[in-house]
Amino acid sequence: MGILIVMNAGLIIFFFNGPGRRMPPGGGPENFRNIVIRELQLDDRQQEDYLRSARAHREGMNRLERDQAELTRAYFDGLKSGTQSGDHDSLLAKIQAIEASKVELTYRHFDELKAICREDQLGHFPRILDRALNLMLLKRRKAPPRPGRPG
């Protein structure tokens, strides 16, 4: 009976993840949110505030990442054609500004999280922040090239 439960759980995980799809280190944003809630022991109201902030952060990051990808493609288009437009420096400045906006948006998100913590929860906050930074930096270092795109 126990082996059937394990096999069923394995099949469920396989179908939800799909063939070839793997969870990112740390289990992705959804798992990290659960870790934050559990380790900080957020109450119901704090969870609502935190999840609202997390959604706004994710939406903002998605928007910035789309804009940055578009500008980065335009920046490198000159290499394809062998000509660089006069916008080369301007595009680079815009890409850098978006990167700064991503850092600032993430800083504000964690500042909001810290602000909703009670005094007894603040002792756990530095560990949560370190864990988040490690996940973000690991994601950047180990991000494989997208399928069909050169690395």
N, C-alpha and C positions, 0 to 999 in steps of 0.2 A: 504494500500500500504506500509506504514512504517513498519508494522509488518512483511510483507513478506521479506523486505530487511534485517531486524534483523534476521529472521529465516534462510535466505540464508547465511548470514554472519556466523551464528552459525554453520551451516552445513559445510561450507568451512573450518572453524577452526577445527571442529571435524575430517574431513577427512584428513586434512594436519597433524594434531597432532596424529591421530590414536587413537583407543580406548586404554585407560590405559596409554597413554603417556602424560606426563605433561612437560611444559616448566620449566626449572630450575629457581630458584630465580633470578630476574633481566632479565630473558628472554634469557639467553645464550649469547655466544660470539658475535653472529650477532647483537643482540640488543645492547650490550654494545658498539660495534663499532659505531653504529648509535648515541648512546648517546655521545660518545667522539667527533664525527664529529660535532654534533649539539652544544654541550655545549662549545667546543673550537672554533666553527665557522671556521672550517678548509676550506681553499679555495681548488680548484680542484687539484692543484699540491700537497698541503699538504695531501689531502685525498689519493692520489696515493701513496705517501711515507708512510703514516701511514698504509694503507691497505697492502702494500708490507711487512712492518715490522710485522704486525699482522699475516699475512700468514706464514712468516718465523718462528715467535714465536710459532704458533700453531703446525706447522710441527715438530719443535724441541721438543716441549713438548710431542707430541704424540710419537715420537721416544724414548725419555727418559722414558716416562711412560710405554711403552712396555718393555723396557730393565729392568726397575725397577720391574715390575710385574713378569717377568721371574726369576729374581734373588731372589725376595721375595718368590716365590713358592719353588725354590731350597733351600732356607734358612730354610723353615718350613718342607721340606720333611723328615728331620731327626725325627721329631715328629711322623710321620706316621709309619716309620719302627722301631722306638725305638733306632736308632743309629744316632749319629751325625758324619758327615764327618769332616775331618781335615780342610775343607774349610769353616767351620762355621764362624769363625772370619773374614776371607777374604771376604765372601759373605756379611756380615754385613757392612764391610768397603766400599764395592762397592755400596751397597744400600744407605749408607749415602752420598757417593760421588755424586751419581745421584741426590739425594735430593738437595744437594748444587748446582749442575749444574742447576736444575730447578729454584731455587731462583735467581741465577746469570743470567740465560737466561731472566727471567721476568724483572729483574732490568735493563738489557741492552735494552729490548724492551721499557720500559717506559722512559729510558734515551734518546732513539731515538725519541720517541714522544715529549719529552720536547725540544729536539734540533730542531725540525721542527716548533715549535711554534714561532710566532712573539711576540714581547714585550707585545703587548696589550692582548695576549692570555694567557700569563704565569700566570696571576692572578687566572685563573680558573684551572690551572694544579693541585694544591694540592687537590682540591675537587675531581677531576677525579681520582687521585691516591688513595685517601682515599676510594673512592667508589669501585675501583678495588680491593683493599686489603680486604675490607669488603666482597665483593662477593667471593673472593678466600678463605678466612678463613671460611665463612659461608658454602661454598661448602664442605670443608674438615670436618667441624663439623657435618653437616646434611646429608652427603652422605649415602643413604641407601645401604644395601648390595645388590649385584646384584641378580636377580632372579636365583634360583637354587643354590646359594652359601650361606653357613652359614655366619651369621653376627657376 
